[in-house]
Amino acid sequence: MYKNMFSNWFGIDERFVMHRYISTRWSVLVGVILMAIWVNYEYLVNDTLRIDLLIILLAMAVTKVGVMIYYHLAH
């Protein structure tokens, strides 16, 4: 009885975990695309190349590819 009541209040099932995973994946994808657009806009319109934005964009891309390679080799 208490276990069922506890799981109804605080339970996390697979659907919640998958929705969280999918939403995180989409938010990172949208963030990378927007940052790439912003870097190109700054370069083309204002003739400034912001190195800090390029470093952040590169870090995001390297992290994504590194994690994909790790999970491919680990599983």
C-alpha positions in Angstrom: 0.0 0.0 0.0 2.7 2.5 1.0 4.9 1.5 -1.9 2.1 2.1 -4.4 1.2 5.5 -2.8 4.9 6.5 -2.8 5.4 5.6 -6.5 2.2 7.5 -7.4 3.5 10.7 -5.8 7.2 10.5 -6.6 7.4 7.8 -9.3 9.5 8.3 -12.4 8.8 5.9 -15.2 10.5 5.3 -18.5 8.3 7.7 -20.4 9.4 10.6 -18.2 13.1 9.7 -18.7 12.6 9.4 -22.5 10.8 12.7 -22.7 13.5 14.4 -20.7 16.2 12.8 -22.9 14.4 13.9 -26.1 13.7 17.4 -24.9 17.4 17.8 -23.8 18.6 16.6 -27.2 16.3 19.0 -29.1 17.3 21.9 -26.8 21.0 21.3 -27.4 20.4 21.0 -31.2 18.5 24.3 -31.3 21.2 26.0 -29.1 24.0 24.9 -31.4 22.1 26.0 -34.5 21.2 29.4 -33.0 24.8 29.9 -31.9 26.1 29.0 -35.3 23.7 31.5 -36.9 24.8 34.2 -34.4 28.5 33.6 -35.1 27.8 33.9 -38.8 25.7 37.0 -38.4 28.4 38.7 -36.3 31.0 37.8 -38.9 29.0 38.8 -42.0 27.2 41.9 -40.8 29.5 43.4 -38.2 32.8 42.1 -39.6 33.8 40.8 -36.2 34.8 37.2 -35.4 34.0 36.5 -31.8 36.4 33.8 -30.6 34.5 33.2 -27.4 31.4 32.1 -29.3 33.5 29.9 -31.6 35.1 28.2 -28.6 31.8 27.5 -27.0 30.4 26.2 -30.3 33.5 24.0 -30.7 33.2 22.7 -27.2 29.6 21.7 -27.7 30.4 19.9 -30.9 33.4 18.1 -29.5 31.5 17.0 -26.5 28.6 15.7 -28.6 30.9 13.7 -30.9 33.0 12.5 -28.0 30.0 11.2 -26.1 28.6 9.5 -29.2 32.0 7.7 -29.8 32.2 6.7 -26.2 28.7 5.2 -26.1 29.3 3.5 -29.4 32.4 1.8 -28.1 31.1 1.1 -24.6 27.9 -0.6 -25.7 
